[in-house]
Amino acid sequence: MTPASARALDGMRNLATLQWYVIPLLAIVFYIYAKEIHKARRKGNWDAVIAGVTLFGMDFLNETINGWIFHLTKYSALWTTPGNSALKTMIGWNIEIMFMFALSGIIYYYTLSRKQDQVILGLPEKWFWAIGYAAFCVFVEILLNIGGHLVWEYPFWNRSFGGVWLIFLFGYFHFYVAIIFVLSLKTLRQRLQAIGAIFGLAILMNIFGLGIMRWTY
């Protein structure tokens, strides 16, 4: 395996690495979701909560697939996070990233206008902001890569023009496409089923990896 992979696996899911700043960050995430759930109960509009949970579920699935890539190649995942973290949860995921993506869907939802019918630069605003936020995430990822906090090993997944497009499409853009799709479903039951499918697939992939293939890292 690559040196970055070995560093990313070092201390994986070791609770001894936890830092106290995790507690207030967790409280902030809980507070935001509690406020959104309270608002949803009062107004009957669960869109913000659904957007938040959908994006987090897509990130969970993405990181699971990334872990499987490492497990199958025994070389490297598409991206690894070898740097310091209060808790490394997967080879390319940590508690800080999890908190950020737990809120990203809500941020996206509240960027949209109330009626969500505006057009920006010829695009419906939901697609404009999906592109915009995905592009911003790629920009941040490039900065993290330059700083050595997020490592890429494969020649097709890098800062080249083609690599950036792959990171844009398969690293982030589909997160927002998933939100648009789930929110387009007509009933709350359909939306919950879609979210359940996303989380269910990720959970099954992790259970299979841990139980059948002895995914111990």
C-alpha positions in Angstrom: 0.0 0.0 0.0 1.0 3.6 -0.4 2.6 5.5 2.5 -0.4 7.8 2.6 -2.7 4.8 2.9 -0.6 3.4 5.8 -0.8 6.8 7.6 -4.5 7.0 7.0 -5.0 3.5 8.5 -2.9 4.3 11.5 -5.2 4.9 14.5 -8.3 4.2 12.5 -11.4 4.3 14.7 -9.2 4.7 17.8 -11.3 6.5 20.4 -8.0 7.5 22.2 -7.5 10.1 19.4 -10.8 12.0 20.3 -10.4 15.7 21.1 -12.7 17.8 23.2 -13.6 20.1 20.3 -15.7 17.3 18.8 -18.3 17.8 21.6 -19.2 21.4 20.7 -19.2 20.6 17.0 -21.5 17.7 17.6 -23.8 20.0 19.7 -23.9 22.5 16.8 -24.9 19.8 14.4 -27.6 18.5 16.8 -28.8 22.0 17.4 -29.2 22.8 13.7 -31.1 19.6 13.1 -33.3 20.0 16.2 -34.2 23.5 15.0 -35.0 22.2 11.5 -37.1 19.3 12.8 -39.0 21.7 15.1 -39.7 24.0 12.2 -40.7 21.1 10.0 -43.2 19.9 12.6 -44.7 23.3 12.8 -44.9 24.1 9.1 -45.1 20.6 7.7 -42.1 21.2 5.4 -39.3 18.6 5.8 -37.3 19.7 2.8 -34.4 21.1 4.7 -34.0 18.0 6.9 -34.4 15.8 3.8 -31.7 17.7 1.9 -29.3 17.5 4.8 -29.8 13.8 5.4 -29.7 13.0 1.7 -26.3 14.6 1.1 -24.8 13.0 4.2 -26.1 9.6 3.0 -24.5 10.2 -0.4 -21.2 11.1 1.3 -21.4 7.9 3.4 -22.0 5.8 0.3 -19.1 7.6 -1.5 -16.7 7.0 1.3 -17.8 3.4 1.5 -17.1 2.8 -2.2 -13.7 4.6 -1.7 -12.8 2.2 1.1 -13.8 -0.8 -1.1 -11.4 0.5 -3.8 -8.6 0.4 -1.3 -9.6 -3.0 0.0 -9.8 -4.5 -3.5 -6.6 -2.9 -4.8 -4.5 -3.2 -1.6 -2.8 0.0 -2.9 -4.8 3.1 -2.4 -8.3 4.5 -2.3 -9.1 7.3 -4.7 -8.5 9.7 -1.9 -7.0 9.2 1.6 -6.9 11.4 4.6 -3.6 10.7 6.3 -3.5 13.8 8.5 -4.3 14.4 12.1 -8.0 14.0 13.0 -10.0 13.7 16.2 -11.4 10.4 14.8 -10.6 8.7 11.5 -13.7 6.8 10.5 -12.7 5.5 7.0 -9.6 5.7 4.9 -10.8 8.9 3.3 -13.3 10.1 6.0 -13.0 11.6 9.4 -15.2 13.1 12.0 -14.5 16.7 10.9 -15.5 15.9 7.3 -18.6 14.1 8.6 -19.8 17.1 10.6 -19.2 19.4 7.5 -21.2 17.1 5.2 -24.0 16.7 7.8 -24.7 20.4 7.3 -23.9 20.9 3.6 -27.3 19.7 2.3 -29.1 22.2 4.6 -26.8 25.0 3.5 -27.6 24.1 -0.1 -31.3 24.1 0.6 -31.3 27.5 2.2 -29.3 29.0 -0.7 -32.4 28.4 -2.9 -35.2 31.0 -3.1 -38.5 30.3 -1.3 -40.3 29.2 -4.5 -37.1 27.8 -6.1 -38.2 29.0 -9.5 -35.4 31.6 -10.2 -33.1 31.2 -13.2 -29.4 32.1 -12.8 -27.3 32.4 -15.9 -29.9 30.5 -17.9 -30.0 27.6 -15.4 -32.7 26.8 -12.8 -31.3 27.9 -9.5 -31.2 24.4 -8.0 -28.9 23.3 -10.8 -26.8 26.5 -10.8 -26.1 26.1 -7.0 -25.5 22.4 -7.4 -22.8 23.2 -9.9 -21.5 26.1 -7.8 -21.3 24.2 -4.5 -19.7 21.1 -6.2 -17.1 23.4 -7.8 -16.4 25.0 -4.5 -15.9 21.6 -2.9 -13.4 20.7 -5.6 -11.6 24.0 -5.0 -11.3 23.2 -1.3 -10.2 19.6 -2.0 -7.4 20.9 -4.3 -6.2 23.2 -1.4 -6.3 20.2 1.0 -4.4 18.1 -1.6 -1.7 20.8 -2.0 -1.4 20.9 1.8 -1.0 17.1 2.0 -4.2 16.7 4.1 -6.0 14.8 1.3 -3.8 12.6 -0.9 -4.5 11.3 -4.5 -2.5 8.5 -6.0 -4.1 7.6 -9.3 -3.1 9.5 -12.5 -6.8 9.9 -13.5 -7.7 11.5 -10.1 -5.6 14.6 -9.8 -5.3 18.3 -10.5 -5.2 17.9 -14.3 -8.2 19.1 -16.3 -9.6 15.6 -16.8 -9.0 14.7 -13.1 -10.8 17.8 -11.8 -13.8 17.0 -13.9 -13.9 13.4 -12.5 -13.6 14.8 -8.9 -16.4 17.3 -9.7 -18.8 14.7 -11.2 -18.1 11.7 -9.0 -16.8 13.4 -5.9 -19.5 16.1 -5.3 -21.9 17.0 -8.0 -24.0 13.8 -7.6 -24.5 14.7 -3.9 -26.6 17.7 -5.1 -28.2 15.7 -7.9 -29.4 13.3 -5.3 -31.0 16.1 -3.3 -32.7 17.4 -6.3 -34.0 14.0 -7.2 -35.2 13.1 -3.6 -37.0 16.5 -3.2 -38.7 16.0 -6.6 -40.5 12.9 -5.2 -44.1 13.8 -4.4 -44.7 12.1 -1.0 -42.7 12.0 2.3 -42.9 8.2 2.2 -41.2 8.1 -1.2 -38.5 10.5 0.0 -37.8 8.4 3.1 -37.6 5.3 0.9 -35.0 6.9 -1.3 -33.0 8.0 1.7 -33.3 4.5 3.2 -32.0 3.0 0.0 -28.9 5.3 0.0 -28.1 4.5 3.7 -29.1 0.9 3.3 -26.7 0.2 0.5 -23.9 1.9 2.3 -24.6 0.0 5.5 -24.8 -3.3 3.7 -21.5 -2.7 1.9 -19.9 -2.0 5.3 -21.4 -5.0 7.0 -20.2 -7.2 4.1 -16.8 -5.7 4.2 -16.4 -6.1 7.9 -18.0 -9.5 8.3 -17.2 -11.4 5.1 -14.0 -9.9 3.9 -12.6 -9.0 7.4 -12.3 -5.3 6.7 -10.6 -4.5 9.9 -9.0 -1.1 9.3 
